[in-house]
Amino acid sequence: MRFLFSVEKQTTVVEKQTTAVEKQTTVVEKQTTVVEKQTTAVEKQTTAVEKQTTAVEKQTTVVEKQTTAVEKQTTVVEKQTTVVKKQTTVVEKQTTVVKKQTIAVKKQTTVVEKQTTVVEKQTTVVKKQTIAVKKQTTVVEKQTTVVEKQTTAVKKQTTAVEKQTTVVEKQTTVVNKQTTAVKKQTTVVEKQTTVVEKQTTL
């Protein structure tokens, strides 16, 4: 009886032990699964850390380049600020010039309008003057013809006067000679008269 009881107890213990082993096996399997998952997770985390390390290194390089770029950009912005100030000054001066130029253009427009009016009047005058010149040319041509005829007449008259002058000169010579002769004759007559008077007295 004791042996049977002992066997039953042992059987019970073995069953419990078997159950415990099964549970432990299950736990170990689960733990193995967990460890595998943890190993996978660690590997992934290691990969992630490596990638993150690479990324940080790249980011460090990028930040350094960005820092350099920002410094250069700061310099550029300072230069650009100076340029903008100068450009603002230039634009202000240019605005002043444009205002003055606008005023000048308005004045010039007024002058051109007045000049246009003057030119139109002058054109009218020139047209009238052209007509007058044409008429005057006609008159001058007629006058030239008259003058040419008058010149011919004067030449002929001059020739006649020259001939008449020659005749008058010759006639003057004759008259002078005749006057001299008359004077001599008068002297003779006076002497003769004196002789006659003396003779009469005697």
Contact map, one row per residue, 1 for C-alpha under 8 A:
1111100000000000000000000000000000000000000000000000000000000000000000000000000000000000000000000000000000000000000000000000000000000000000000000000000000000000000000000000000000000000000000000000000000
1111110000000000000000000000000000000000000000000000000000000000000000000000000000000000000000000000000000000000000000000000000000000000000000000000000000000000000000000000000000000000000000000000000000
1111111000000000000000000000000000000000000000000000000000000000000000000000000000000000000000000000000000000000000000000000000000000000000000000000000000000000000000000000000000000000000000000000000000
1111111100000000000000000000000000000000000000000000000000000000000000000000000000000000000000000000000000000000000000000000000000000000000000000000000000000000000000000000000000000000000000000000000000
1111111110000000000000000000000000000000000000000000000000000000000000000000000000000000000000000000000000000000000000000000000000000000000000000000000000000000000000000000000000000000000000000000000000
0111111111000000000000000000000000000000000000000000000000000000000000000000000000000000000000000000000000000000000000000000000000000000000000000000000000000000000000000000000000000000000000000000000000
0011111111100000000000000000000000000000000000000000000000000000000000000000000000000000000000000000000000000000000000000000000000000000000000000000000000000000000000000000000000000000000000000000000000
0001111111110000000000000000000000000000000000000000000000000000000000000000000000000000000000000000000000000000000000000000000000000000000000000000000000000000000000000000000000000000000000000000000000
0000111111111000000000000000000000000000000000000000000000000000000000000000000000000000000000000000000000000000000000000000000000000000000000000000000000000000000000000000000000000000000000000000000000
0000011111111100000000000000000000000000000000000000000000000000000000000000000000000000000000000000000000000000000000000000000000000000000000000000000000000000000000000000000000000000000000000000000000
0000001111111110000000000000000000000000000000000000000000000000000000000000000000000000000000000000000000000000000000000000000000000000000000000000000000000000000000000000000000000000000000000000000000
0000000111111111000000000000000000000000000000000000000000000000000000000000000000000000000000000000000000000000000000000000000000000000000000000000000000000000000000000000000000000000000000000000000000
0000000011111111100000000000000000000000000000000000000000000000000000000000000000000000000000000000000000000000000000000000000000000000000000000000000000000000000000000000000000000000000000000000000000
0000000001111111110000000000000000000000000000000000000000000000000000000000000000000000000000000000000000000000000000000000000000000000000000000000000000000000000000000000000000000000000000000000000000
0000000000111111111000000000000000000000000000000000000000000000000000000000000000000000000000000000000000000000000000000000000000000000000000000000000000000000000000000000000000000000000000000000000000
0000000000011111111100000000000000000000000000000000000000000000000000000000000000000000000000000000000000000000000000000000000000000000000000000000000000000000000000000000000000000000000000000000000000
0000000000001111111110000000000000000000000000000000000000000000000000000000000000000000000000000000000000000000000000000000000000000000000000000000000000000000000000000000000000000000000000000000000000
0000000000000111111111000000000000000000000000000000000000000000000000000000000000000000000000000000000000000000000000000000000000000000000000000000000000000000000000000000000000000000000000000000000000
0000000000000011111111100000000000000000000000000000000000000000000000000000000000000000000000000000000000000000000000000000000000000000000000000000000000000000000000000000000000000000000000000000000000
0000000000000001111111110000000000000000000000000000000000000000000000000000000000000000000000000000000000000000000000000000000000000000000000000000000000000000000000000000000000000000000000000000000000
0000000000000000111111111000000000000000000000000000000000000000000000000000000000000000000000000000000000000000000000000000000000000000000000000000000000000000000000000000000000000000000000000000000000
0000000000000000011111111100000000000000000000000000000000000000000000000000000000000000000000000000000000000000000000000000000000000000000000000000000000000000000000000000000000000000000000000000000000
0000000000000000001111111110000000000000000000000000000000000000000000000000000000000000000000000000000000000000000000000000000000000000000000000000000000000000000000000000000000000000000000000000000000
0000000000000000000111111111000000000000000000000000000000000000000000000000000000000000000000000000000000000000000000000000000000000000000000000000000000000000000000000000000000000000000000000000000000
0000000000000000000011111111100000000000000000000000000000000000000000000000000000000000000000000000000000000000000000000000000000000000000000000000000000000000000000000000000000000000000000000000000000
0000000000000000000001111111110000000000000000000000000000000000000000000000000000000000000000000000000000000000000000000000000000000000000000000000000000000000000000000000000000000000000000000000000000
0000000000000000000000111111111000000000000000000000000000000000000000000000000000000000000000000000000000000000000000000000000000000000000000000000000000000000000000000000000000000000000000000000000000
0000000000000000000000011111111100000000000000000000000000000000000000000000000000000000000000000000000000000000000000000000000000000000000000000000000000000000000000000000000000000000000000000000000000
0000000000000000000000001111111110000000000000000000000000000000000000000000000000000000000000000000000000000000000000000000000000000000000000000000000000000000000000000000000000000000000000000000000000
0000000000000000000000000111111111000000000000000000000000000000000000000000000000000000000000000000000000000000000000000000000000000000000000000000000000000000000000000000000000000000000000000000000000
0000000000000000000000000011111111100000000000000000000000000000000000000000000000000000000000000000000000000000000000000000000000000000000000000000000000000000000000000000000000000000000000000000000000
0000000000000000000000000001111111110000000000000000000000000000000000000000000000000000000000000000000000000000000000000000000000000000000000000000000000000000000000000000000000000000000000000000000000
0000000000000000000000000000111111111000000000000000000000000000000000000000000000000000000000000000000000000000000000000000000000000000000000000000000000000000000000000000000000000000000000000000000000
0000000000000000000000000000011111111100000000000000000000000000000000000000000000000000000000000000000000000000000000000000000000000000000000000000000000000000000000000000000000000000000000000000000000
0000000000000000000000000000001111111110000000000000000000000000000000000000000000000000000000000000000000000000000000000000000000000000000000000000000000000000000000000000000000000000000000000000000000
0000000000000000000000000000000111111111000000000000000000000000000000000000000000000000000000000000000000000000000000000000000000000000000000000000000000000000000000000000000000000000000000000000000000
0000000000000000000000000000000011111111100000000000000000000000000000000000000000000000000000000000000000000000000000000000000000000000000000000000000000000000000000000000000000000000000000000000000000
0000000000000000000000000000000001111111110000000000000000000000000000000000000000000000000000000000000000000000000000000000000000000000000000000000000000000000000000000000000000000000000000000000000000
0000000000000000000000000000000000111111111000000000000000000000000000000000000000000000000000000000000000000000000000000000000000000000000000000000000000000000000000000000000000000000000000000000000000
0000000000000000000000000000000000011111111100000000000000000000000000000000000000000000000000000000000000000000000000000000000000000000000000000000000000000000000000000000000000000000000000000000000000
0000000000000000000000000000000000001111111110000000000000000000000000000000000000000000000000000000000000000000000000000000000000000000000000000000000000000000000000000000000000000000000000000000000000
0000000000000000000000000000000000000111111111000000000000000000000000000000000000000000000000000000000000000000000000000000000000000000000000000000000000000000000000000000000000000000000000000000000000
0000000000000000000000000000000000000011111111100000000000000000000000000000000000000000000000000000000000000000000000000000000000000000000000000000000000000000000000000000000000000000000000000000000000
0000000000000000000000000000000000000001111111110000000000000000000000000000000000000000000000000000000000000000000000000000000000000000000000000000000000000000000000000000000000000000000000000000000000
0000000000000000000000000000000000000000111111111000000000000000000000000000000000000000000000000000000000000000000000000000000000000000000000000000000000000000000000000000000000000000000000000000000000
0000000000000000000000000000000000000000011111111100000000000000000000000000000000000000000000000000000000000000000000000000000000000000000000000000000000000000000000000000000000000000000000000000000000
0000000000000000000000000000000000000000001111111110000000000000000000000000000000000000000000000000000000000000000000000000000000000000000000000000000000000000000000000000000000000000000000000000000000
0000000000000000000000000000000000000000000111111111000000000000000000000000000000000000000000000000000000000000000000000000000000000000000000000000000000000000000000000000000000000000000000000000000000
0000000000000000000000000000000000000000000011111111100000000000000000000000000000000000000000000000000000000000000000000000000000000000000000000000000000000000000000000000000000000000000000000000000000
0000000000000000000000000000000000000000000001111111110000000000000000000000000000000000000000000000000000000000000000000000000000000000000000000000000000000000000000000000000000000000000000000000000000
0000000000000000000000000000000000000000000000111111111000000000000000000000000000000000000000000000000000000000000000000000000000000000000000000000000000000000000000000000000000000000000000000000000000
0000000000000000000000000000000000000000000000011111111100000000000000000000000000000000000000000000000000000000000000000000000000000000000000000000000000000000000000000000000000000000000000000000000000
0000000000000000000000000000000000000000000000001111111110000000000000000000000000000000000000000000000000000000000000000000000000000000000000000000000000000000000000000000000000000000000000000000000000
0000000000000000000000000000000000000000000000000111111111000000000000000000000000000000000000000000000000000000000000000000000000000000000000000000000000000000000000000000000000000000000000000000000000
0000000000000000000000000000000000000000000000000011111111100000000000000000000000000000000000000000000000000000000000000000000000000000000000000000000000000000000000000000000000000000000000000000000000
0000000000000000000000000000000000000000000000000001111111110000000000000000000000000000000000000000000000000000000000000000000000000000000000000000000000000000000000000000000000000000000000000000000000
0000000000000000000000000000000000000000000000000000111111111000000000000000000000000000000000000000000000000000000000000000000000000000000000000000000000000000000000000000000000000000000000000000000000
0000000000000000000000000000000000000000000000000000011111111100000000000000000000000000000000000000000000000000000000000000000000000000000000000000000000000000000000000000000000000000000000000000000000
0000000000000000000000000000000000000000000000000000001111111110000000000000000000000000000000000000000000000000000000000000000000000000000000000000000000000000000000000000000000000000000000000000000000
0000000000000000000000000000000000000000000000000000000111111111000000000000000000000000000000000000000000000000000000000000000000000000000000000000000000000000000000000000000000000000000000000000000000
0000000000000000000000000000000000000000000000000000000011111111100000000000000000000000000000000000000000000000000000000000000000000000000000000000000000000000000000000000000000000000000000000000000000
0000000000000000000000000000000000000000000000000000000001111111110000000000000000000000000000000000000000000000000000000000000000000000000000000000000000000000000000000000000000000000000000000000000000
0000000000000000000000000000000000000000000000000000000000111111111000000000000000000000000000000000000000000000000000000000000000000000000000000000000000000000000000000000000000000000000000000000000000
0000000000000000000000000000000000000000000000000000000000011111111100000000000000000000000000000000000000000000000000000000000000000000000000000000000000000000000000000000000000000000000000000000000000
0000000000000000000000000000000000000000000000000000000000001111111110000000000000000000000000000000000000000000000000000000000000000000000000000000000000000000000000000000000000000000000000000000000000
0000000000000000000000000000000000000000000000000000000000000111111111000000000000000000000000000000000000000000000000000000000000000000000000000000000000000000000000000000000000000000000000000000000000
0000000000000000000000000000000000000000000000000000000000000011111111100000000000000000000000000000000000000000000000000000000000000000000000000000000000000000000000000000000000000000000000000000000000
0000000000000000000000000000000000000000000000000000000000000001111111110000000000000000000000000000000000000000000000000000000000000000000000000000000000000000000000000000000000000000000000000000000000
0000000000000000000000000000000000000000000000000000000000000000111111111000000000000000000000000000000000000000000000000000000000000000000000000000000000000000000000000000000000000000000000000000000000
0000000000000000000000000000000000000000000000000000000000000000011111111100000000000000000000000000000000000000000000000000000000000000000000000000000000000000000000000000000000000000000000000000000000
0000000000000000000000000000000000000000000000000000000000000000001111111110000000000000000000000000000000000000000000000000000000000000000000000000000000000000000000000000000000000000000000000000000000
0000000000000000000000000000000000000000000000000000000000000000000111111111000000000000000000000000000000000000000000000000000000000000000000000000000000000000000000000000000000000000000000000000000000
0000000000000000000000000000000000000000000000000000000000000000000011111111100000000000000000000000000000000000000000000000000000000000000000000000000000000000000000000000000000000000000000000000000000
0000000000000000000000000000000000000000000000000000000000000000000001111111110000000000000000000000000000000000000000000000000000000000000000000000000000000000000000000000000000000000000000000000000000
0000000000000000000000000000000000000000000000000000000000000000000000111111111000000000000000000000000000000000000000000000000000000000000000000000000000000000000000000000000000000000000000000000000000
0000000000000000000000000000000000000000000000000000000000000000000000011111111100000000000000000000000000000000000000000000000000000000000000000000000000000000000000000000000000000000000000000000000000
0000000000000000000000000000000000000000000000000000000000000000000000001111111110000000000000000000000000000000000000000000000000000000000000000000000000000000000000000000000000000000000000000000000000
0000000000000000000000000000000000000000000000000000000000000000000000000111111111000000000000000000000000000000000000000000000000000000000000000000000000000000000000000000000000000000000000000000000000
0000000000000000000000000000000000000000000000000000000000000000000000000011111111100000000000000000000000000000000000000000000000000000000000000000000000000000000000000000000000000000000000000000000000
0000000000000000000000000000000000000000000000000000000000000000000000000001111111110000000000000000000000000000000000000000000000000000000000000000000000000000000000000000000000000000000000000000000000
0000000000000000000000000000000000000000000000000000000000000000000000000000111111111000000000000000000000000000000000000000000000000000000000000000000000000000000000000000000000000000000000000000000000
0000000000000000000000000000000000000000000000000000000000000000000000000000011111111100000000000000000000000000000000000000000000000000000000000000000000000000000000000000000000000000000000000000000000
0000000000000000000000000000000000000000000000000000000000000000000000000000001111111110000000000000000000000000000000000000000000000000000000000000000000000000000000000000000000000000000000000000000000
0000000000000000000000000000000000000000000000000000000000000000000000000000000111111111000000000000000000000000000000000000000000000000000000000000000000000000000000000000000000000000000000000000000000
0000000000000000000000000000000000000000000000000000000000000000000000000000000011111111100000000000000000000000000000000000000000000000000000000000000000000000000000000000000000000000000000000000000000
0000000000000000000000000000000000000000000000000000000000000000000000000000000001111111110000000000000000000000000000000000000000000000000000000000000000000000000000000000000000000000000000000000000000
0000000000000000000000000000000000000000000000000000000000000000000000000000000000111111111000000000000000000000000000000000000000000000000000000000000000000000000000000000000000000000000000000000000000
0000000000000000000000000000000000000000000000000000000000000000000000000000000000011111111100000000000000000000000000000000000000000000000000000000000000000000000000000000000000000000000000000000000000
0000000000000000000000000000000000000000000000000000000000000000000000000000000000001111111110000000000000000000000000000000000000000000000000000000000000000000000000000000000000000000000000000000000000
0000000000000000000000000000000000000000000000000000000000000000000000000000000000000111111111000000000000000000000000000000000000000000000000000000000000000000000000000000000000000000000000000000000000
0000000000000000000000000000000000000000000000000000000000000000000000000000000000000011111111100000000000000000000000000000000000000000000000000000000000000000000000000000000000000000000000000000000000
0000000000000000000000000000000000000000000000000000000000000000000000000000000000000001111111110000000000000000000000000000000000000000000000000000000000000000000000000000000000000000000000000000000000
0000000000000000000000000000000000000000000000000000000000000000000000000000000000000000111111111000000000000000000000000000000000000000000000000000000000000000000000000000000000000000000000000000000000
0000000000000000000000000000000000000000000000000000000000000000000000000000000000000000011111111100000000000000000000000000000000000000000000000000000000000000000000000000000000000000000000000000000000
0000000000000000000000000000000000000000000000000000000000000000000000000000000000000000001111111110000000000000000000000000000000000000000000000000000000000000000000000000000000000000000000000000000000
0000000000000000000000000000000000000000000000000000000000000000000000000000000000000000000111111111000000000000000000000000000000000000000000000000000000000000000000000000000000000000000000000000000000
0000000000000000000000000000000000000000000000000000000000000000000000000000000000000000000011111111100000000000000000000000000000000000000000000000000000000000000000000000000000000000000000000000000000
0000000000000000000000000000000000000000000000000000000000000000000000000000000000000000000001111111110000000000000000000000000000000000000000000000000000000000000000000000000000000000000000000000000000
0000000000000000000000000000000000000000000000000000000000000000000000000000000000000000000000111111111000000000000000000000000000000000000000000000000000000000000000000000000000000000000000000000000000
0000000000000000000000000000000000000000000000000000000000000000000000000000000000000000000000011111111100000000000000000000000000000000000000000000000000000000000000000000000000000000000000000000000000
0000000000000000000000000000000000000000000000000000000000000000000000000000000000000000000000001111111110000000000000000000000000000000000000000000000000000000000000000000000000000000000000000000000000
0000000000000000000000000000000000000000000000000000000000000000000000000000000000000000000000000111111111000000000000000000000000000000000000000000000000000000000000000000000000000000000000000000000000
0000000000000000000000000000000000000000000000000000000000000000000000000000000000000000000000000011111111100000000000000000000000000000000000000000000000000000000000000000000000000000000000000000000000
0000000000000000000000000000000000000000000000000000000000000000000000000000000000000000000000000001111111110000000000000000000000000000000000000000000000000000000000000000000000000000000000000000000000
0000000000000000000000000000000000000000000000000000000000000000000000000000000000000000000000000000111111111000000000000000000000000000000000000000000000000000000000000000000000000000000000000000000000
0000000000000000000000000000000000000000000000000000000000000000000000000000000000000000000000000000011111111100000000000000000000000000000000000000000000000000000000000000000000000000000000000000000000
0000000000000000000000000000000000000000000000000000000000000000000000000000000000000000000000000000001111111110000000000000000000000000000000000000000000000000000000000000000000000000000000000000000000
0000000000000000000000000000000000000000000000000000000000000000000000000000000000000000000000000000000111111111000000000000000000000000000000000000000000000000000000000000000000000000000000000000000000
0000000000000000000000000000000000000000000000000000000000000000000000000000000000000000000000000000000011111111100000000000000000000000000000000000000000000000000000000000000000000000000000000000000000
0000000000000000000000000000000000000000000000000000000000000000000000000000000000000000000000000000000001111111110000000000000000000000000000000000000000000000000000000000000000000000000000000000000000
0000000000000000000000000000000000000000000000000000000000000000000000000000000000000000000000000000000000111111111000000000000000000000000000000000000000000000000000000000000000000000000000000000000000
0000000000000000000000000000000000000000000000000000000000000000000000000000000000000000000000000000000000011111111100000000000000000000000000000000000000000000000000000000000000000000000000000000000000
0000000000000000000000000000000000000000000000000000000000000000000000000000000000000000000000000000000000001111111110000000000000000000000000000000000000000000000000000000000000000000000000000000000000
0000000000000000000000000000000000000000000000000000000000000000000000000000000000000000000000000000000000000111111111000000000000000000000000000000000000000000000000000000000000000000000000000000000000
0000000000000000000000000000000000000000000000000000000000000000000000000000000000000000000000000000000000000011111111100000000000000000000000000000000000000000000000000000000000000000000000000000000000
0000000000000000000000000000000000000000000000000000000000000000000000000000000000000000000000000000000000000001111111110000000000000000000000000000000000000000000000000000000000000000000000000000000000
0000000000000000000000000000000000000000000000000000000000000000000000000000000000000000000000000000000000000000111111111000000000000000000000000000000000000000000000000000000000000000000000000000000000
0000000000000000000000000000000000000000000000000000000000000000000000000000000000000000000000000000000000000000011111111100000000000000000000000000000000000000000000000000000000000000000000000000000000
0000000000000000000000000000000000000000000000000000000000000000000000000000000000000000000000000000000000000000001111111110000000000000000000000000000000000000000000000000000000000000000000000000000000
0000000000000000000000000000000000000000000000000000000000000000000000000000000000000000000000000000000000000000000111111111000000000000000000000000000000000000000000000000000000000000000000000000000000
0000000000000000000000000000000000000000000000000000000000000000000000000000000000000000000000000000000000000000000011111111100000000000000000000000000000000000000000000000000000000000000000000000000000
0000000000000000000000000000000000000000000000000000000000000000000000000000000000000000000000000000000000000000000001111111110000000000000000000000000000000000000000000000000000000000000000000000000000
0000000000000000000000000000000000000000000000000000000000000000000000000000000000000000000000000000000000000000000000111111111000000000000000000000000000000000000000000000000000000000000000000000000000
0000000000000000000000000000000000000000000000000000000000000000000000000000000000000000000000000000000000000000000000011111111100000000000000000000000000000000000000000000000000000000000000000000000000
0000000000000000000000000000000000000000000000000000000000000000000000000000000000000000000000000000000000000000000000001111111110000000000000000000000000000000000000000000000000000000000000000000000000
0000000000000000000000000000000000000000000000000000000000000000000000000000000000000000000000000000000000000000000000000111111111000000000000000000000000000000000000000000000000000000000000000000000000
0000000000000000000000000000000000000000000000000000000000000000000000000000000000000000000000000000000000000000000000000011111111100000000000000000000000000000000000000000000000000000000000000000000000
0000000000000000000000000000000000000000000000000000000000000000000000000000000000000000000000000000000000000000000000000001111111110000000000000000000000000000000000000000000000000000000000000000000000
0000000000000000000000000000000000000000000000000000000000000000000000000000000000000000000000000000000000000000000000000000111111111000000000000000000000000000000000000000000000000000000000000000000000
0000000000000000000000000000000000000000000000000000000000000000000000000000000000000000000000000000000000000000000000000000011111111100000000000000000000000000000000000000000000000000000000000000000000
0000000000000000000000000000000000000000000000000000000000000000000000000000000000000000000000000000000000000000000000000000001111111110000000000000000000000000000000000000000000000000000000000000000000
0000000000000000000000000000000000000000000000000000000000000000000000000000000000000000000000000000000000000000000000000000000111111111000000000000000000000000000000000000000000000000000000000000000000
0000000000000000000000000000000000000000000000000000000000000000000000000000000000000000000000000000000000000000000000000000000011111111100000000000000000000000000000000000000000000000000000000000000000
0000000000000000000000000000000000000000000000000000000000000000000000000000000000000000000000000000000000000000000000000000000001111111110000000000000000000000000000000000000000000000000000000000000000
0000000000000000000000000000000000000000000000000000000000000000000000000000000000000000000000000000000000000000000000000000000000111111111000000000000000000000000000000000000000000000000000000000000000
0000000000000000000000000000000000000000000000000000000000000000000000000000000000000000000000000000000000000000000000000000000000011111111100000000000000000000000000000000000000000000000000000000000000
0000000000000000000000000000000000000000000000000000000000000000000000000000000000000000000000000000000000000000000000000000000000001111111110000000000000000000000000000000000000000000000000000000000000
0000000000000000000000000000000000000000000000000000000000000000000000000000000000000000000000000000000000000000000000000000000000000111111111000000000000000000000000000000000000000000000000000000000000
0000000000000000000000000000000000000000000000000000000000000000000000000000000000000000000000000000000000000000000000000000000000000011111111100000000000000000000000000000000000000000000000000000000000
0000000000000000000000000000000000000000000000000000000000000000000000000000000000000000000000000000000000000000000000000000000000000001111111110000000000000000000000000000000000000000000000000000000000
0000000000000000000000000000000000000000000000000000000000000000000000000000000000000000000000000000000000000000000000000000000000000000111111111000000000000000000000000000000000000000000000000000000000
0000000000000000000000000000000000000000000000000000000000000000000000000000000000000000000000000000000000000000000000000000000000000000011111111100000000000000000000000000000000000000000000000000000000
0000000000000000000000000000000000000000000000000000000000000000000000000000000000000000000000000000000000000000000000000000000000000000001111111110000000000000000000000000000000000000000000000000000000
0000000000000000000000000000000000000000000000000000000000000000000000000000000000000000000000000000000000000000000000000000000000000000000111111111000000000000000000000000000000000000000000000000000000
0000000000000000000000000000000000000000000000000000000000000000000000000000000000000000000000000000000000000000000000000000000000000000000011111111100000000000000000000000000000000000000000000000000000
0000000000000000000000000000000000000000000000000000000000000000000000000000000000000000000000000000000000000000000000000000000000000000000001111111110000000000000000000000000000000000000000000000000000
0000000000000000000000000000000000000000000000000000000000000000000000000000000000000000000000000000000000000000000000000000000000000000000000111111111000000000000000000000000000000000000000000000000000
0000000000000000000000000000000000000000000000000000000000000000000000000000000000000000000000000000000000000000000000000000000000000000000000011111111100000000000000000000000000000000000000000000000000
0000000000000000000000000000000000000000000000000000000000000000000000000000000000000000000000000000000000000000000000000000000000000000000000001111111110000000000000000000000000000000000000000000000000
0000000000000000000000000000000000000000000000000000000000000000000000000000000000000000000000000000000000000000000000000000000000000000000000000111111111000000000000000000000000000000000000000000000000
0000000000000000000000000000000000000000000000000000000000000000000000000000000000000000000000000000000000000000000000000000000000000000000000000011111111100000000000000000000000000000000000000000000000
0000000000000000000000000000000000000000000000000000000000000000000000000000000000000000000000000000000000000000000000000000000000000000000000000001111111110000000000000000000000000000000000000000000000
0000000000000000000000000000000000000000000000000000000000000000000000000000000000000000000000000000000000000000000000000000000000000000000000000000111111111000000000000000000000000000000000000000000000
0000000000000000000000000000000000000000000000000000000000000000000000000000000000000000000000000000000000000000000000000000000000000000000000000000011111111100000000000000000000000000000000000000000000
0000000000000000000000000000000000000000000000000000000000000000000000000000000000000000000000000000000000000000000000000000000000000000000000000000001111111110000000000000000000000000000000000000000000
0000000000000000000000000000000000000000000000000000000000000000000000000000000000000000000000000000000000000000000000000000000000000000000000000000000111111111000000000000000000000000000000000000000000
0000000000000000000000000000000000000000000000000000000000000000000000000000000000000000000000000000000000000000000000000000000000000000000000000000000011111111100000000000000000000000000000000000000000
0000000000000000000000000000000000000000000000000000000000000000000000000000000000000000000000000000000000000000000000000000000000000000000000000000000001111111110000000000000000000000000000000000000000
0000000000000000000000000000000000000000000000000000000000000000000000000000000000000000000000000000000000000000000000000000000000000000000000000000000000111111111000000000000000000000000000000000000000
0000000000000000000000000000000000000000000000000000000000000000000000000000000000000000000000000000000000000000000000000000000000000000000000000000000000011111111100000000000000000000000000000000000000
0000000000000000000000000000000000000000000000000000000000000000000000000000000000000000000000000000000000000000000000000000000000000000000000000000000000001111111110000000000000000000000000000000000000
0000000000000000000000000000000000000000000000000000000000000000000000000000000000000000000000000000000000000000000000000000000000000000000000000000000000000111111111000000000000000000000000000000000000
0000000000000000000000000000000000000000000000000000000000000000000000000000000000000000000000000000000000000000000000000000000000000000000000000000000000000011111111100000000000000000000000000000000000
0000000000000000000000000000000000000000000000000000000000000000000000000000000000000000000000000000000000000000000000000000000000000000000000000000000000000001111111110000000000000000000000000000000000
0000000000000000000000000000000000000000000000000000000000000000000000000000000000000000000000000000000000000000000000000000000000000000000000000000000000000000111111111000000000000000000000000000000000
0000000000000000000000000000000000000000000000000000000000000000000000000000000000000000000000000000000000000000000000000000000000000000000000000000000000000000011111111100000000000000000000000000000000
0000000000000000000000000000000000000000000000000000000000000000000000000000000000000000000000000000000000000000000000000000000000000000000000000000000000000000001111111110000000000000000000000000000000
0000000000000000000000000000000000000000000000000000000000000000000000000000000000000000000000000000000000000000000000000000000000000000000000000000000000000000000111111111000000000000000000000000000000
0000000000000000000000000000000000000000000000000000000000000000000000000000000000000000000000000000000000000000000000000000000000000000000000000000000000000000000011111111100000000000000000000000000000
0000000000000000000000000000000000000000000000000000000000000000000000000000000000000000000000000000000000000000000000000000000000000000000000000000000000000000000001111111110000000000000000000000000000
0000000000000000000000000000000000000000000000000000000000000000000000000000000000000000000000000000000000000000000000000000000000000000000000000000000000000000000000111111111000000000000000000000000000
0000000000000000000000000000000000000000000000000000000000000000000000000000000000000000000000000000000000000000000000000000000000000000000000000000000000000000000000011111111100000000000000000000000000
0000000000000000000000000000000000000000000000000000000000000000000000000000000000000000000000000000000000000000000000000000000000000000000000000000000000000000000000001111111110000000000000000000000000
0000000000000000000000000000000000000000000000000000000000000000000000000000000000000000000000000000000000000000000000000000000000000000000000000000000000000000000000000111111111000000000000000000000000
0000000000000000000000000000000000000000000000000000000000000000000000000000000000000000000000000000000000000000000000000000000000000000000000000000000000000000000000000011111111100000000000000000000000
0000000000000000000000000000000000000000000000000000000000000000000000000000000000000000000000000000000000000000000000000000000000000000000000000000000000000000000000000001111111110000000000000000000000
0000000000000000000000000000000000000000000000000000000000000000000000000000000000000000000000000000000000000000000000000000000000000000000000000000000000000000000000000000111111111000000000000000000000
0000000000000000000000000000000000000000000000000000000000000000000000000000000000000000000000000000000000000000000000000000000000000000000000000000000000000000000000000000011111111100000000000000000000
0000000000000000000000000000000000000000000000000000000000000000000000000000000000000000000000000000000000000000000000000000000000000000000000000000000000000000000000000000001111111110000000000000000000
0000000000000000000000000000000000000000000000000000000000000000000000000000000000000000000000000000000000000000000000000000000000000000000000000000000000000000000000000000000111111111000000000000000000
0000000000000000000000000000000000000000000000000000000000000000000000000000000000000000000000000000000000000000000000000000000000000000000000000000000000000000000000000000000011111111100000000000000000
0000000000000000000000000000000000000000000000000000000000000000000000000000000000000000000000000000000000000000000000000000000000000000000000000000000000000000000000000000000001111111110000000000000000
0000000000000000000000000000000000000000000000000000000000000000000000000000000000000000000000000000000000000000000000000000000000000000000000000000000000000000000000000000000000111111111000000000000000
0000000000000000000000000000000000000000000000000000000000000000000000000000000000000000000000000000000000000000000000000000000000000000000000000000000000000000000000000000000000011111111100000000000000
0000000000000000000000000000000000000000000000000000000000000000000000000000000000000000000000000000000000000000000000000000000000000000000000000000000000000000000000000000000000001111111110000000000000
0000000000000000000000000000000000000000000000000000000000000000000000000000000000000000000000000000000000000000000000000000000000000000000000000000000000000000000000000000000000000111111111000000000000
0000000000000000000000000000000000000000000000000000000000000000000000000000000000000000000000000000000000000000000000000000000000000000000000000000000000000000000000000000000000000011111111100000000000
0000000000000000000000000000000000000000000000000000000000000000000000000000000000000000000000000000000000000000000000000000000000000000000000000000000000000000000000000000000000000001111111110000000000
0000000000000000000000000000000000000000000000000000000000000000000000000000000000000000000000000000000000000000000000000000000000000000000000000000000000000000000000000000000000000000111111111000000000
0000000000000000000000000000000000000000000000000000000000000000000000000000000000000000000000000000000000000000000000000000000000000000000000000000000000000000000000000000000000000000011111111100000000
0000000000000000000000000000000000000000000000000000000000000000000000000000000000000000000000000000000000000000000000000000000000000000000000000000000000000000000000000000000000000000001111111110000000
0000000000000000000000000000000000000000000000000000000000000000000000000000000000000000000000000000000000000000000000000000000000000000000000000000000000000000000000000000000000000000000111111111000000
0000000000000000000000000000000000000000000000000000000000000000000000000000000000000000000000000000000000000000000000000000000000000000000000000000000000000000000000000000000000000000000011111111100000
0000000000000000000000000000000000000000000000000000000000000000000000000000000000000000000000000000000000000000000000000000000000000000000000000000000000000000000000000000000000000000000001111111110000
0000000000000000000000000000000000000000000000000000000000000000000000000000000000000000000000000000000000000000000000000000000000000000000000000000000000000000000000000000000000000000000000111111111000
0000000000000000000000000000000000000000000000000000000000000000000000000000000000000000000000000000000000000000000000000000000000000000000000000000000000000000000000000000000000000000000000011111111100
0000000000000000000000000000000000000000000000000000000000000000000000000000000000000000000000000000000000000000000000000000000000000000000000000000000000000000000000000000000000000000000000001111111110
0000000000000000000000000000000000000000000000000000000000000000000000000000000000000000000000000000000000000000000000000000000000000000000000000000000000000000000000000000000000000000000000000111111111
0000000000000000000000000000000000000000000000000000000000000000000000000000000000000000000000000000000000000000000000000000000000000000000000000000000000000000000000000000000000000000000000000011111111
0000000000000000000000000000000000000000000000000000000000000000000000000000000000000000000000000000000000000000000000000000000000000000000000000000000000000000000000000000000000000000000000000001111111
0000000000000000000000000000000000000000000000000000000000000000000000000000000000000000000000000000000000000000000000000000000000000000000000000000000000000000000000000000000000000000000000000000111111
0000000000000000000000000000000000000000000000000000000000000000000000000000000000000000000000000000000000000000000000000000000000000000000000000000000000000000000000000000000000000000000000000000011111
